[in-house]
Amino acid sequence: MEKVTLNVKGMTCGHCEKAVRTALEELDGVSKVLVHLKEGKVDVEFEGGKVSNNQMKEAIEEQGYDVV
Ligand SMILES: [Cu+2]
């Protein structure tokens, strides 16, 4: 299992948190998502061969948030 912390811009409330968390959880290979709303950070645990950082970035961006 691998871990990454993504810096996500634009999350302001519980709705944003849920949108980002759900988008990531729907990706095959993602096992755990922890959103730190105030810090604008998202911890992700995932299976390295199954999902890439780029896929996570795209899933978040599709929800309208920026990964920096
Ligand atoms: Cu919001």
N, CA, C, O and the ligand as a Tripos MOL2 file, in Angstrom:
@<TRIPOS>MOLECULE
protein
  273   271    69     0     0
PROTEIN
NO_CHARGES

@<TRIPOS>ATOM
      1 N           0.8430   -1.2080    0.0000 N.3       1 MET1
      2 CA          0.0000    0.0000    0.0000 C.3       1 MET1
      3 C           0.8710    1.2490    0.0000 C.2       1 MET1
      4 O           1.8330    1.3490    0.7620 O.2       1 MET1
      5 N           0.5280    2.1880   -0.8530 N.am      2 GLU2
      6 CA          1.2850    3.4390   -0.9170 C.3       2 GLU2
      7 C           0.4380    4.5840   -0.3800 C.2       2 GLU2
      8 O          -0.7880    4.4980   -0.3050 O.2       2 GLU2
      9 N           1.1300    5.6590   -0.0060 N.am      3 LYS3
     10 CA          0.4250    6.8270    0.5210 C.3       3 LYS3
     11 C           0.9010    8.0710   -0.1880 C.2       3 LYS3
     12 O           2.0740    8.1990   -0.5370 O.2       3 LYS3
     13 N          -0.0280    8.9890   -0.3960 N.am      4 VAL4
     14 CA          0.3560   10.2710   -0.9690 C.3       4 VAL4
     15 C          -0.5070   11.3460   -0.3160 C.2       4 VAL4
     16 O          -1.6540   11.1020    0.0590 O.2       4 VAL4
     17 N           0.0670   12.5370   -0.1890 N.am      5 THR5
     18 CA         -0.7190   13.6760    0.2820 C.3       5 THR5
     19 C          -0.8470   14.6670   -0.8660 C.2       5 THR5
     20 O           0.1490   15.1750   -1.3810 O.2       5 THR5
     21 N          -2.0770   14.9320   -1.2530 N.am      6 LEU6
     22 CA         -2.3340   15.8730   -2.3470 C.3       6 LEU6
     23 C          -2.7150   17.2300   -1.7690 C.2       6 LEU6
     24 O          -3.4280   17.3120   -0.7700 O.2       6 LEU6
     25 N          -2.2340   18.2880   -2.4050 N.am      7 ASN7
     26 CA         -2.6340   19.6430   -2.0250 C.3       7 ASN7
     27 C          -3.7660   20.0730   -2.9450 C.2       7 ASN7
     28 O          -3.5880   20.2110   -4.1550 O.2       7 ASN7
     29 N          -4.9350   20.2820   -2.3450 N.am      8 VAL8
     30 CA         -6.1200   20.5840   -3.1450 C.3       8 VAL8
     31 C          -6.6230   21.9900   -2.7980 C.2       8 VAL8
     32 O          -6.8720   22.3150   -1.6370 O.2       8 VAL8
     33 N          -6.7620   22.8080   -3.8420 N.am      9 LYS9
     34 CA         -7.2280   24.1790   -3.6440 C.3       9 LYS9
     35 C          -8.7130   24.2840   -3.9140 C.2       9 LYS9
     36 O          -9.2250   23.6660   -4.8470 O.2       9 LYS9
     37 N          -9.4120   25.0670   -3.0960 N.am     10 GLY10
     38 CA        -10.8010   25.3900   -3.3830 C.3      10 GLY10
     39 C         -11.8220   24.6790   -2.5060 C.2      10 GLY10
     40 O         -13.0230   24.9090   -2.6490 O.2      10 GLY10
     41 N         -11.3610   23.8160   -1.6000 N.am     11 MET11
     42 CA        -12.3100   23.1290   -0.7140 C.3      11 MET11
     43 C         -12.6500   24.0580    0.4490 C.2      11 MET11
     44 O         -11.7670   24.5330    1.1640 O.2      11 MET11
     45 N         -13.9540   24.3060    0.6240 N.am     12 THR12
     46 CA        -14.3290   25.2710    1.6640 C.3      12 THR12
     47 C         -15.3060   24.7270    2.6980 C.2      12 THR12
     48 O         -15.4550   25.3160    3.7680 O.2      12 THR12
     49 N         -15.9740   23.6160    2.4030 N.am     13 CYS13
     50 CA        -17.0020   23.1560    3.3400 C.3      13 CYS13
     51 C         -17.1520   21.6350    3.2670 C.2      13 CYS13
     52 O         -16.4330   20.9520    2.5370 O.2      13 CYS13
     53 N         -18.0930   21.1400    4.0340 N.am     14 GLY14
     54 CA        -18.3110   19.7030    4.0780 C.3      14 GLY14
     55 C         -18.7240   19.1120    2.7440 C.2      14 GLY14
     56 O         -18.4320   17.9530    2.4510 O.2      14 GLY14
     57 N         -19.4040   19.9150    1.9390 N.am     15 HIS15
     58 CA        -19.8000   19.4420    0.6120 C.3      15 HIS15
     59 C         -18.5690   19.2030   -0.2600 C.2      15 HIS15
     60 O         -18.4690   18.1900   -0.9520 O.2      15 HIS15
     61 N         -17.6490   20.1380   -0.2160 N.am     16 CYS16
     62 CA        -16.4020   20.0100   -0.9920 C.3      16 CYS16
     63 C         -15.6400   18.7710   -0.5330 C.2      16 CYS16
     64 O         -15.1430   17.9850   -1.3390 O.2      16 CYS16
     65 N         -15.5660   18.6260    0.7640 N.am     17 GLU17
     66 CA        -14.8540   17.4860    1.3400 C.3      17 GLU17
     67 C         -15.4410   16.1730    0.8270 C.2      17 GLU17
     68 O         -14.7130   15.2600    0.4370 O.2      17 GLU17
     69 N         -16.7680   16.0980    0.8360 N.am     18 LYS18
     70 CA        -17.4420   14.8780    0.4140 C.3      18 LYS18
     71 C         -17.2440   14.6290   -1.0780 C.2      18 LYS18
     72 O         -17.0310   13.4920   -1.4990 O.2      18 LYS18
     73 N         -17.3140   15.6990   -1.8800 N.am     19 ALA19
     74 CA        -17.1580   15.5560   -3.3280 C.3      19 ALA19
     75 C         -15.7770   14.9960   -3.6670 C.2      19 ALA19
     76 O         -15.6420   14.0960   -4.4960 O.2      19 ALA19
     77 N         -14.7630   15.5430   -3.0110 N.am     20 VAL20
     78 CA        -13.3920   15.1010   -3.2760 C.3      20 VAL20
     79 C         -13.1860   13.6730   -2.7610 C.2      20 VAL20
     80 O         -12.5920   12.8340   -3.4370 O.2      20 VAL20
     81 N         -13.6770   13.4240   -1.5810 N.am     21 ARG21
     82 CA        -13.4990   12.0920   -0.9900 C.3      21 ARG21
     83 C         -14.1910   11.0250   -1.8480 C.2      21 ARG21
     84 O         -13.6080    9.9820   -2.1440 O.2      21 ARG21
     85 N         -15.4360   11.2980   -2.2420 N.am     22 THR22
     86 CA        -16.1790   10.3320   -3.0410 C.3      22 THR22
     87 C         -15.5180   10.0840   -4.3900 C.2      22 THR22
     88 O         -15.4210    8.9430   -4.8390 O.2      22 THR22
     89 N         -15.0580   11.1640   -5.0390 N.am     23 ALA23
     90 CA        -14.4140   11.0190   -6.3490 C.3      23 ALA23
     91 C         -13.1900   10.1130   -6.2570 C.2      23 ALA23
     92 O         -12.9400    9.2950   -7.1430 O.2      23 ALA23
     93 N         -12.4380   10.2680   -5.1820 N.am     24 LEU24
     94 CA        -11.2360    9.4410   -5.0150 C.3      24 LEU24
     95 C         -11.5950    8.0050   -4.6620 C.2      24 LEU24
     96 O         -10.9990    7.0590   -5.1770 O.2      24 LEU24
     97 N         -12.5730    7.8530   -3.7790 N.am     25 GLU25
     98 CA        -12.9600    6.5000   -3.3510 C.3      25 GLU25
     99 C         -13.5160    5.6700   -4.5000 C.2      25 GLU25
    100 O         -13.4590    4.4410   -4.4770 O.2      25 GLU25
    101 N         -14.0580    6.3580   -5.5120 N.am     26 GLU26
    102 CA        -14.6230    5.6400   -6.6550 C.3      26 GLU26
    103 C         -13.5480    5.0720   -7.5770 C.2      26 GLU26
    104 O         -13.8320    4.2160   -8.4140 O.2      26 GLU26
    105 N         -12.3180    5.5480   -7.4230 N.am     27 LEU27
    106 CA        -11.2370    5.0410   -8.2640 C.3      27 LEU27
    107 C         -10.8130    3.6610   -7.7930 C.2      27 LEU27
    108 O         -10.6230    3.4240   -6.6000 O.2      27 LEU27
    109 N         -10.6710    2.7640   -8.7440 N.am     28 ASP28
    110 CA        -10.2280    1.4130   -8.4240 C.3      28 ASP28
    111 C          -8.7840    1.4720   -7.9140 C.2      28 ASP28
    112 O          -7.9110    2.0230   -8.5850 O.2      28 ASP28
    113 N          -8.5350    0.9140   -6.7470 N.am     29 GLY29
    114 CA         -7.1900    0.9110   -6.1990 C.3      29 GLY29
    115 C          -7.0190    1.8360   -5.0110 C.2      29 GLY29
    116 O          -6.0630    1.7060   -4.2460 O.2      29 GLY29
    117 N          -7.9570    2.7810   -4.8540 N.am     30 VAL30
    118 CA         -7.9030    3.6970   -3.7060 C.3      30 VAL30
    119 C          -8.5800    3.0180   -2.5190 C.2      30 VAL30
    120 O          -9.7240    2.5740   -2.6170 O.2      30 VAL30
    121 N          -7.8640    2.9430   -1.3990 N.am     31 SER31
    122 CA         -8.4430    2.2330   -0.2660 C.3      31 SER31
    123 C          -8.8360    3.1420    0.8810 C.2      31 SER31
    124 O          -9.7240    2.8030    1.6630 O.2      31 SER31
    125 N          -8.1770    4.3100    0.9920 N.am     32 LYS32
    126 CA         -8.5040    5.1710    2.1220 C.3      32 LYS32
    127 C          -8.2630    6.6240    1.7520 C.2      32 LYS32
    128 O          -7.2450    6.9660    1.1500 O.2      32 LYS32
    129 N          -9.2140    7.4740    2.1190 N.am     33 VAL33
    130 CA         -9.0960    8.9040    1.8100 C.3      33 VAL33
    131 C          -9.3770    9.6990    3.0790 C.2      33 VAL33
    132 O         -10.3830    9.4790    3.7540 O.2      33 VAL33
    133 N          -8.4770   10.6220    3.3940 N.am     34 LEU34
    134 CA         -8.6850   11.4790    4.5530 C.3      34 LEU34
    135 C          -8.4940   12.9330    4.1160 C.2      34 LEU34
    136 O          -7.4060   13.3310    3.7000 O.2      34 LEU34
    137 N          -9.5650   13.7130    4.2170 N.am     35 VAL35
    138 CA         -9.5170   15.1110    3.7710 C.3      35 VAL35
    139 C          -9.2860   16.0260    4.9770 C.2      35 VAL35
    140 O          -9.9980   15.9550    5.9790 O.2      35 VAL35
    141 N          -8.2740   16.8810    4.8530 N.am     36 HIS36
    142 CA         -8.0340   17.9170    5.8620 C.3      36 HIS36
    143 C          -8.4780   19.2340    5.2430 C.2      36 HIS36
    144 O          -7.7300   19.8830    4.5110 O.2      36 HIS36
    145 N          -9.6890   19.6050    5.5480 N.am     37 LEU37
    146 CA        -10.3350   20.7300    4.8850 C.3      37 LEU37
    147 C          -9.5640   22.0370    5.0820 C.2      37 LEU37
    148 O          -9.2580   22.7270    4.1100 O.2      37 LEU37
    149 N          -9.2530   22.3770    6.3220 N.am     38 LYS38
    150 CA         -8.5860   23.6490    6.6280 C.3      38 LYS38
    151 C          -7.2180   23.7490    5.9820 C.2      38 LYS38
    152 O          -6.8260   24.8000    5.4750 O.2      38 LYS38
    153 N          -6.5090   22.6510    6.0080 N.am     39 GLU39
    154 CA         -5.1420   22.6440    5.4640 C.3      39 GLU39
    155 C          -5.1390   22.5090    3.9350 C.2      39 GLU39
    156 O          -4.1220   22.7690    3.2910 O.2      39 GLU39
    157 N          -6.2630   22.1090    3.3640 N.am     40 GLY40
    158 CA         -6.3110   21.8960    1.9290 C.3      40 GLY40
    159 C          -5.4830   20.6980    1.5030 C.2      40 GLY40
    160 O          -4.9070   20.6790    0.4160 O.2      40 GLY40
    161 N          -5.4290   19.6970    2.3730 N.am     41 LYS41
    162 CA         -4.6470   18.5070    2.0490 C.3      41 LYS41
    163 C          -5.5170   17.2630    2.0780 C.2      41 LYS41
    164 O          -6.4800   17.1700    2.8400 O.2      41 LYS41
    165 N          -5.1540   16.3070    1.2290 N.am     42 VAL42
    166 CA         -5.8970   15.0540    1.1690 C.3      42 VAL42
    167 C          -4.9080   13.8940    1.2150 C.2      42 VAL42
    168 O          -4.0650   13.7460    0.3300 O.2      42 VAL42
    169 N          -5.0220   13.0830    2.2470 N.am     43 ASP43
    170 CA         -4.1880   11.8800    2.3490 C.3      43 ASP43
    171 C          -4.8950   10.7300    1.6460 C.2      43 ASP43
    172 O          -6.0790   10.4800    1.8730 O.2      43 ASP43
    173 N          -4.1560   10.0400    0.7950 N.am     44 VAL44
    174 CA         -4.7370    8.9130    0.0660 C.3      44 VAL44
    175 C          -3.8650    7.6770    0.2450 C.2      44 VAL44
    176 O          -2.6460    7.7280    0.0820 O.2      44 VAL44
    177 N          -4.5040    6.5840    0.5790 N.am     45 GLU45
    178 CA         -3.8290    5.2870    0.5850 C.3      45 GLU45
    179 C          -4.3000    4.5300   -0.6380 C.2      45 GLU45
    180 O          -5.4980    4.4630   -0.9120 O.2      45 GLU45
    181 N          -3.3570    3.9570   -1.3750 N.am     46 PHE46
    182 CA         -3.7600    3.3190   -2.6350 C.3      46 PHE46
    183 C          -2.7960    2.2050   -3.0130 C.2      46 PHE46
    184 O          -1.6950    2.0830   -2.4760 O.2      46 PHE46
    185 N          -3.2530    1.4080   -3.9490 N.am     47 GLU47
    186 CA         -2.4420    0.3230   -4.4780 C.3      47 GLU47
    187 C          -1.6950    0.8590   -5.7020 C.2      47 GLU47
    188 O          -2.3090    1.2540   -6.6940 O.2      47 GLU47
    189 N          -0.3730    0.8670   -5.6190 N.am     48 GLY48
    190 CA          0.4370    1.5350   -6.6240 C.3      48 GLY48
    191 C           0.2020    1.1110   -8.0680 C.2      48 GLY48
    192 O           0.1800    1.9560   -8.9620 O.2      48 GLY48
    193 N           0.0300   -0.1640   -8.3040 N.am     49 GLY49
    194 CA         -0.1200   -0.6210   -9.6750 C.3      49 GLY49
    195 C          -1.4950   -0.3500  -10.2810 C.2      49 GLY49
    196 O          -1.6800   -0.4550  -11.4930 O.2      49 GLY49
    197 N          -2.4440   -0.0030   -9.4380 N.am     50 LYS50
    198 CA         -3.8270    0.1120   -9.8980 C.3      50 LYS50
    199 C          -4.2610    1.5220  -10.2550 C.2      50 LYS50
    200 O          -5.0850    1.7280  -11.1460 O.2      50 LYS50
    201 N          -3.6980    2.4820   -9.5520 N.am     51 VAL51
    202 CA         -4.1530    3.8560   -9.7600 C.3      51 VAL51
    203 C          -2.9570    4.8020   -9.6750 C.2      51 VAL51
    204 O          -2.0620    4.6250   -8.8490 O.2      51 VAL51
    205 N          -2.9630    5.8090  -10.5500 N.am     52 SER52
    206 CA         -1.8230    6.7340  -10.5850 C.3      52 SER52
    207 C          -2.2000    8.0820   -9.9590 C.2      52 SER52
    208 O          -3.3750    8.4100   -9.7990 O.2      52 SER52
    209 N          -1.1680    8.8420   -9.6130 N.am     53 ASN53
    210 CA         -1.3920   10.1840   -9.0780 C.3      53 ASN53
    211 C          -2.1840   11.0340  -10.0640 C.2      53 ASN53
    212 O          -3.0190   11.8550   -9.6840 O.2      53 ASN53
    213 N          -1.8920   10.8090  -11.3410 N.am     54 ASN54
    214 CA         -2.5650   11.5910  -12.3640 C.3      54 ASN54
    215 C          -4.0640   11.3000  -12.4090 C.2      54 ASN54
    216 O          -4.8700   12.2080  -12.6120 O.2      54 ASN54
    217 N          -4.4310   10.0460  -12.2220 N.am     55 GLN55
    218 CA         -5.8580    9.6920  -12.1860 C.3      55 GLN55
    219 C          -6.5510   10.3610  -10.9990 C.2      55 GLN55
    220 O          -7.6890   10.8190  -11.1030 O.2      55 GLN55
    221 N          -5.8420   10.4080   -9.8700 N.am     56 MET56
    222 CA         -6.4240   11.0510   -8.6810 C.3      56 MET56
    223 C          -6.6100   12.5380   -8.9420 C.2      56 MET56
    224 O          -7.6390   13.1270   -8.6090 O.2      56 MET56
    225 N          -5.5790   13.1290   -9.5510 N.am     57 LYS57
    226 CA         -5.6250   14.5600   -9.8720 C.3      57 LYS57
    227 C          -6.8180   14.8530  -10.7900 C.2      57 LYS57
    228 O          -7.5680   15.8030  -10.5650 O.2      57 LYS57
    229 N          -6.9780   14.0350  -11.8100 N.am     58 GLU58
    230 CA         -8.0720   14.2500  -12.7530 C.3      58 GLU58
    231 C          -9.4310   14.0970  -12.0780 C.2      58 GLU58
    232 O         -10.3500   14.8690  -12.3500 O.2      58 GLU58
    233 N          -9.5620   13.1080  -11.2050 N.am     59 ALA59
    234 CA        -10.8360   12.8830  -10.5140 C.3      59 ALA59
    235 C         -11.2010   14.0910   -9.6590 C.2      59 ALA59
    236 O         -12.3690   14.4720   -9.5760 O.2      59 ALA59
    237 N         -10.1990   14.6880   -9.0260 N.am     60 ILE60
    238 CA        -10.4500   15.8690   -8.1890 C.3      60 ILE60
    239 C         -10.7930   17.0750   -9.0580 C.2      60 ILE60
    240 O         -11.6990   17.8460   -8.7430 O.2      60 ILE60
    241 N         -10.0650   17.2230  -10.1410 N.am     61 GLU61
    242 CA        -10.2990   18.3630  -11.0300 C.3      61 GLU61
    243 C         -11.6770   18.2950  -11.6940 C.2      61 GLU61
    244 O         -12.3010   19.3220  -11.9610 O.2      61 GLU61
    245 N         -12.1370   17.0770  -11.9520 N.am     62 GLU62
    246 CA        -13.4790   16.9050  -12.5190 C.3      62 GLU62
    247 C         -14.5520   17.4410  -11.5680 C.2      62 GLU62
    248 O         -15.6330   17.8420  -12.0000 O.2      62 GLU62
    249 N         -14.2450   17.4430  -10.2880 N.am     63 GLN63
    250 CA        -15.1940   17.9620   -9.3010 C.3      63 GLN63
    251 C         -15.0950   19.4770   -9.1590 C.2      63 GLN63
    252 O         -15.8860   20.0900   -8.4420 O.2      63 GLN63
    253 N         -14.1300   20.0760   -9.8390 N.am     64 GLY64
    254 CA        -14.0110   21.5260   -9.8170 C.3      64 GLY64
    255 C         -12.9690   22.0930   -8.8720 C.2      64 GLY64
    256 O         -12.9760   23.2860   -8.5690 O.2      64 GLY64
    257 N         -12.0740   21.2360   -8.4090 N.am     65 TYR65
    258 CA        -11.0160   21.6980   -7.4920 C.3      65 TYR65
    259 C          -9.6650   21.5410   -8.1620 C.2      65 TYR65
    260 O          -9.4880   20.7300   -9.0700 O.2      65 TYR65
    261 N          -8.7170   22.3370   -7.6920 N.am     66 ASP66
    262 CA         -7.3830   22.3020   -8.2960 C.3      66 ASP66
    263 C          -6.4110   21.5340   -7.4160 C.2      66 ASP66
    264 O          -6.3800   21.7040   -6.1970 O.2      66 ASP66
    265 N          -5.6200   20.6880   -8.0580 N.am     67 VAL67
    266 CA         -4.5420   20.0100   -7.3520 C.3      67 VAL67
    267 C          -3.2610   20.7760   -7.6520 C.2      67 VAL67
    268 O          -2.8850   20.9370   -8.8130 O.2      67 VAL67
    269 N          -2.5940   21.2440   -6.6060 N.am     68 VAL68
    270 CA         -1.4050   22.0840   -6.8320 C.3      68 VAL68
    271 C          -0.1340   21.3720   -6.4050 C.2      68 VAL68
    272 O           0.9570   21.9310   -6.5240 O.2      68 VAL68
    273 CU        -17.9660   23.3450   -0.2570 Cu       69 CU69
@<TRIPOS>BOND
     1     1     2 1
     2     2     3 1
     3     3     4 2
     4     3     5 am
     5     5     6 1
     6     6     7 1
     7     7     8 2
     8     7     9 am
     9     9    10 1
    10    10    11 1
    11    11    12 2
    12    11    13 am
    13    13    14 1
    14    14    15 1
    15    15    16 2
    16    15    17 am
    17    17    18 1
    18    18    19 1
    19    19    20 2
    20    19    21 am
    21    21    22 1
    22    22    23 1
    23    23    24 2
    24    23    25 am
    25    25    26 1
    26    26    27 1
    27    27    28 2
    28    27    29 am
    29    29    30 1
    30    30    31 1
    31    31    32 2
    32    31    33 am
    33    33    34 1
    34    34    35 1
    35    35    36 2
    36    35    37 am
    37    37    38 1
    38    38    39 1
    39    39    40 2
    40    39    41 am
    41    41    42 1
    42    42    43 1
    43    43    44 2
    44    43    45 am
    45    45    46 1
    46    46    47 1
    47    47    48 2
    48    47    49 am
    49    49    50 1
    50    50    51 1
    51    51    52 2
    52    51    53 am
    53    53    54 1
    54    54    55 1
    55    55    56 2
    56    55    57 am
    57    57    58 1
    58    58    59 1
    59    59    60 2
    60    59    61 am
    61    61    62 1
    62    62    63 1
    63    63    64 2
    64    63    65 am
    65    65    66 1
    66    66    67 1
    67    67    68 2
    68    67    69 am
    69    69    70 1
    70    70    71 1
    71    71    72 2
    72    71    73 am
    73    73    74 1
    74    74    75 1
    75    75    76 2
    76    75    77 am
    77    77    78 1
    78    78    79 1
    79    79    80 2
    80    79    81 am
    81    81    82 1
    82    82    83 1
    83    83    84 2
    84    83    85 am
    85    85    86 1
    86    86    87 1
    87    87    88 2
    88    87    89 am
    89    89    90 1
    90    90    91 1
    91    91    92 2
    92    91    93 am
    93    93    94 1
    94    94    95 1
    95    95    96 2
    96    95    97 am
    97    97    98 1
    98    98    99 1
    99    99   100 2
   100    99   101 am
   101   101   102 1
   102   102   103 1
   103   103   104 2
   104   103   105 am
   105   105   106 1
   106   106   107 1
   107   107   108 2
   108   107   109 am
   109   109   110 1
   110   110   111 1
   111   111   112 2
   112   111   113 am
   113   113   114 1
   114   114   115 1
   115   115   116 2
   116   115   117 am
   117   117   118 1
   118   118   119 1
   119   119   120 2
   120   119   121 am
   121   121   122 1
   122   122   123 1
   123   123   124 2
   124   123   125 am
   125   125   126 1
   126   126   127 1
   127   127   128 2
   128   127   129 am
   129   129   130 1
   130   130   131 1
   131   131   132 2
   132   131   133 am
   133   133   134 1
   134   134   135 1
   135   135   136 2
   136   135   137 am
   137   137   138 1
   138   138   139 1
   139   139   140 2
   140   139   141 am
   141   141   142 1
   142   142   143 1
   143   143   144 2
   144   143   145 am
   145   145   146 1
   146   146   147 1
   147   147   148 2
   148   147   149 am
   149   149   150 1
   150   150   151 1
   151   151   152 2
   152   151   153 am
   153   153   154 1
   154   154   155 1
   155   155   156 2
   156   155   157 am
   157   157   158 1
   158   158   159 1
   159   159   160 2
   160   159   161 am
   161   161   162 1
   162   162   163 1
   163   163   164 2
   164   163   165 am
   165   165   166 1
   166   166   167 1
   167   167   168 2
   168   167   169 am
   169   169   170 1
   170   170   171 1
   171   171   172 2
   172   171   173 am
   173   173   174 1
   174   174   175 1
   175   175   176 2
   176   175   177 am
   177   177   178 1
   178   178   179 1
   179   179   180 2
   180   179   181 am
   181   181   182 1
   182   182   183 1
   183   183   184 2
   184   183   185 am
   185   185   186 1
   186   186   187 1
   187   187   188 2
   188   187   189 am
   189   189   190 1
   190   190   191 1
   191   191   192 2
   192   191   193 am
   193   193   194 1
   194   194   195 1
   195   195   196 2
   196   195   197 am
   197   197   198 1
   198   198   199 1
   199   199   200 2
   200   199   201 am
   201   201   202 1
   202   202   203 1
   203   203   204 2
   204   203   205 am
   205   205   206 1
   206   206   207 1
   207   207   208 2
   208   207   209 am
   209   209   210 1
   210   210   211 1
   211   211   212 2
   212   211   213 am
   213   213   214 1
   214   214   215 1
   215   215   216 2
   216   215   217 am
   217   217   218 1
   218   218   219 1
   219   219   220 2
   220   219   221 am
   221   221   222 1
   222   222   223 1
   223   223   224 2
   224   223   225 am
   225   225   226 1
   226   226   227 1
   227   227   228 2
   228   227   229 am
   229   229   230 1
   230   230   231 1
   231   231   232 2
   232   231   233 am
   233   233   234 1
   234   234   235 1
   235   235   236 2
   236   235   237 am
   237   237   238 1
   238   238   239 1
   239   239   240 2
   240   239   241 am
   241   241   242 1
   242   242   243 1
   243   243   244 2
   244   243   245 am
   245   245   246 1
   246   246   247 1
   247   247   248 2
   248   247   249 am
   249   249   250 1
   250   250   251 1
   251   251   252 2
   252   251   253 am
   253   253   254 1
   254   254   255 1
   255   255   256 2
   256   255   257 am
   257   257   258 1
   258   258   259 1
   259   259   260 2
   260   259   261 am
   261   261   262 1
   262   262   263 1
   263   263   264 2
   264   263   265 am
   265   265   266 1
   266   266   267 1
   267   267   268 2
   268   267   269 am
   269   269   270 1
   270   270   271 1
   271   271   272 2
@<TRIPOS>SUBSTRUCTURE
     1 MET1         2 RESIDUE 1 A MET
     2 GLU2         6 RESIDUE 1 A GLU
     3 LYS3        10 RESIDUE 1 A LYS
     4 VAL4        14 RESIDUE 1 A VAL
     5 THR5        18 RESIDUE 1 A THR
     6 LEU6        22 RESIDUE 1 A LEU
     7 ASN7        26 RESIDUE 1 A ASN
     8 VAL8        30 RESIDUE 1 A VAL
     9 LYS9        34 RESIDUE 1 A LYS
    10 GLY10       38 RESIDUE 1 A GLY
    11 MET11       42 RESIDUE 1 A MET
    12 THR12       46 RESIDUE 1 A THR
    13 CYS13       50 RESIDUE 1 A CYS
    14 GLY14       54 RESIDUE 1 A GLY
    15 HIS15       58 RESIDUE 1 A HIS
    16 CYS16       62 RESIDUE 1 A CYS
    17 GLU17       66 RESIDUE 1 A GLU
    18 LYS18       70 RESIDUE 1 A LYS
    19 ALA19       74 RESIDUE 1 A ALA
    20 VAL20       78 RESIDUE 1 A VAL
    21 ARG21       82 RESIDUE 1 A ARG
    22 THR22       86 RESIDUE 1 A THR
    23 ALA23       90 RESIDUE 1 A ALA
    24 LEU24       94 RESIDUE 1 A LEU
    25 GLU25       98 RESIDUE 1 A GLU
    26 GLU26      102 RESIDUE 1 A GLU
    27 LEU27      106 RESIDUE 1 A LEU
    28 ASP28      110 RESIDUE 1 A ASP
    29 GLY29      114 RESIDUE 1 A GLY
    30 VAL30      118 RESIDUE 1 A VAL
    31 SER31      122 RESIDUE 1 A SER
    32 LYS32      126 RESIDUE 1 A LYS
    33 VAL33      130 RESIDUE 1 A VAL
    34 LEU34      134 RESIDUE 1 A LEU
    35 VAL35      138 RESIDUE 1 A VAL
    36 HIS36      142 RESIDUE 1 A HIS
    37 LEU37      146 RESIDUE 1 A LEU
    38 LYS38      150 RESIDUE 1 A LYS
    39 GLU39      154 RESIDUE 1 A GLU
    40 GLY40      158 RESIDUE 1 A GLY
    41 LYS41      162 RESIDUE 1 A LYS
    42 VAL42      166 RESIDUE 1 A VAL
    43 ASP43      170 RESIDUE 1 A ASP
    44 VAL44      174 RESIDUE 1 A VAL
    45 GLU45      178 RESIDUE 1 A GLU
    46 PHE46      182 RESIDUE 1 A PHE
    47 GLU47      186 RESIDUE 1 A GLU
    48 GLY48      190 RESIDUE 1 A GLY
    49 GLY49      194 RESIDUE 1 A GLY
    50 LYS50      198 RESIDUE 1 A LYS
    51 VAL51      202 RESIDUE 1 A VAL
    52 SER52      206 RESIDUE 1 A SER
    53 ASN53      210 RESIDUE 1 A ASN
    54 ASN54      214 RESIDUE 1 A ASN
    55 GLN55      218 RESIDUE 1 A GLN
    56 MET56      222 RESIDUE 1 A MET
    57 LYS57      226 RESIDUE 1 A LYS
    58 GLU58      230 RESIDUE 1 A GLU
    59 ALA59      234 RESIDUE 1 A ALA
    60 ILE60      238 RESIDUE 1 A ILE
    61 GLU61      242 RESIDUE 1 A GLU
    62 GLU62      246 RESIDUE 1 A GLU
    63 GLN63      250 RESIDUE 1 A GLN
    64 GLY64      254 RESIDUE 1 A GLY
    65 TYR65      258 RESIDUE 1 A TYR
    66 ASP66      262 RESIDUE 1 A ASP
    67 VAL67      266 RESIDUE 1 A VAL
    68 VAL68      270 RESIDUE 1 A VAL
    69 CU69       273 GROUP 0 **** ****
